[in-house]
């Protein structure tokens, strides 16, 4: 389990299969991380990954940097539609000193675990 986390943080990427395993481990309280959707609210409504902790659209993310800094001690996994926005996000956060971060490679399109349609927004919505 720790090898998976080290691999993820070193590469800054997690595959859809790895995220599925990680979500199952988290459900068993054997792993702790924060899953953050950086798509816009309408995209989240169309499809989201079960287990998303925070919806923080890229259009508002600059307003929430202090909140992200408070979570820096946890593994933060970001996802978007296909990976373009998260690639930029990871680059920016790395330059700001974040090291415990990763992106879902290929975005939500590459995730074959449980997805929700028209899911209620997470309690931790940042808009």
C-alpha positions as CSV (number, residue, x, y, z in Angstrom):
1,X,0.0,0.0,0.0
2,X,2.8,2.5,0.9
3,X,4.6,1.5,-2.3
4,X,1.5,2.6,-4.3
5,X,1.4,6.0,-2.6
6,X,5.2,6.5,-3.1
7,X,4.8,5.6,-6.8
8,X,1.8,7.9,-7.2
9,X,3.5,10.9,-5.6
10,X,6.8,10.3,-7.4
11,X,5.2,10.1,-10.8
12,X,2.5,12.7,-10.0
13,X,0.0,10.4,-11.7
14,X,-2.4,7.7,-10.7
15,X,-4.1,5.4,-13.3
16,X,-7.8,4.7,-13.2
17,X,-7.1,1.2,-11.9
18,X,-4.9,2.5,-9.2
19,X,-7.5,5.1,-8.1
20,X,-10.1,2.4,-7.9
21,X,-7.8,0.3,-5.6
22,X,-7.1,3.4,-3.6
23,X,-10.8,4.3,-3.1
24,X,-11.4,0.8,-1.9
25,X,-8.5,1.0,0.6
26,X,-9.8,4.4,1.8
27,X,-13.3,2.9,2.3
28,X,-11.6,0.2,4.5
29,X,-9.8,3.1,6.4
30,X,-6.4,1.7,5.3
31,X,-5.5,4.8,3.2
32,X,-6.1,8.5,3.5
33,X,-6.2,11.0,0.6
34,X,-8.3,13.8,-0.8
35,X,-9.9,13.4,-4.2
36,X,-10.5,16.8,-5.8
37,X,-12.6,17.4,-9.0
38,X,-11.4,20.6,-10.7
39,X,-14.0,20.6,-13.4
40,X,-16.8,23.1,-13.5
41,X,-20.1,22.5,-11.6
42,X,-22.0,21.5,-14.8
43,X,-19.4,18.9,-15.6
44,X,-19.7,17.4,-12.1
45,X,-23.4,17.2,-12.6
46,X,-23.0,15.2,-15.8
47,X,-20.6,12.6,-14.3
48,X,-18.5,12.3,-11.2
49,X,-16.4,9.8,-9.4
50,X,-18.0,8.2,-6.3
51,X,-15.8,9.3,-3.4
52,X,-15.0,12.8,-4.6
53,X,-14.3,14.9,-1.6
54,X,-14.0,18.4,-3.0
55,X,-15.3,20.1,-6.1
56,X,-13.0,23.0,-6.7
57,X,-13.5,24.4,-10.3
58,X,-10.4,25.7,-11.9
59,X,-12.2,29.0,-12.5
60,X,-12.2,29.6,-8.8
61,X,-9.1,27.7,-7.6
62,X,-6.9,30.8,-7.1
63,X,-9.4,31.8,-4.4
64,X,-8.8,28.6,-2.5
65,X,-5.0,28.3,-2.4
66,X,-5.0,28.7,1.4
67,X,-7.4,25.8,1.8
68,X,-5.2,23.6,-0.4
69,X,-2.2,24.6,1.7
70,X,-4.0,23.3,4.8
71,X,-4.4,20.0,3.1
72,X,-0.8,19.7,2.0
73,X,0.0,17.0,4.6
74,X,-2.4,14.6,2.8
75,X,-2.1,13.1,-0.6
76,X,-4.2,15.3,-2.9
77,X,-5.4,13.6,-6.1
78,X,-6.9,15.9,-8.7
79,X,-9.0,15.0,-11.7
80,X,-10.7,16.8,-14.6
81,X,-12.2,15.5,-17.9
82,X,-9.2,14.1,-19.8
83,X,-6.2,15.5,-17.9
84,X,-5.4,18.8,-19.5
85,X,-6.4,21.0,-16.6
86,X,-4.9,18.7,-13.9
87,X,-1.6,18.7,-15.8
88,X,-1.5,22.5,-15.5
89,X,-2.6,22.3,-11.9
90,X,0.1,19.8,-10.9
91,X,2.8,22.0,-12.6
92,X,1.6,25.1,-10.7
93,X,1.3,23.3,-7.4
94,X,4.8,21.7,-7.7
95,X,6.3,25.2,-8.4
96,X,4.5,26.4,-5.2
97,X,6.2,23.6,-3.2
98,X,3.4,21.0,-3.0
99,X,4.9,17.5,-3.2
100,X,2.2,15.2,-2.1
101,X,0.0,15.6,-5.2
102,X,-1.1,13.6,-8.2
103,X,-3.5,13.6,-11.1
104,X,-5.8,11.0,-12.5
105,X,-4.1,10.1,-15.7
106,X,-6.6,10.5,-18.6
107,X,-9.1,12.2,-16.3
108,X,-12.6,10.9,-15.5
109,X,-12.8,9.4,-19.0
110,X,-10.0,6.9,-18.0
111,X,-11.7,5.9,-14.7
112,X,-13.7,2.8,-15.0
113,X,-14.8,2.5,-11.4
114,X,-18.1,3.7,-10.0
115,X,-19.3,7.0,-11.5
116,X,-22.4,9.0,-10.6
117,X,-24.7,10.9,-12.8
118,X,-26.5,13.9,-11.4
119,X,-24.9,13.3,-8.0
120,X,-25.4,15.8,-5.3
121,X,-22.5,18.2,-5.0
122,X,-19.9,17.3,-2.3
123,X,-20.3,19.1,1.0
124,X,-16.9,20.7,0.3
125,X,-17.8,22.7,-2.8
126,X,-15.6,25.7,-3.6
127,X,-17.2,28.0,-6.1
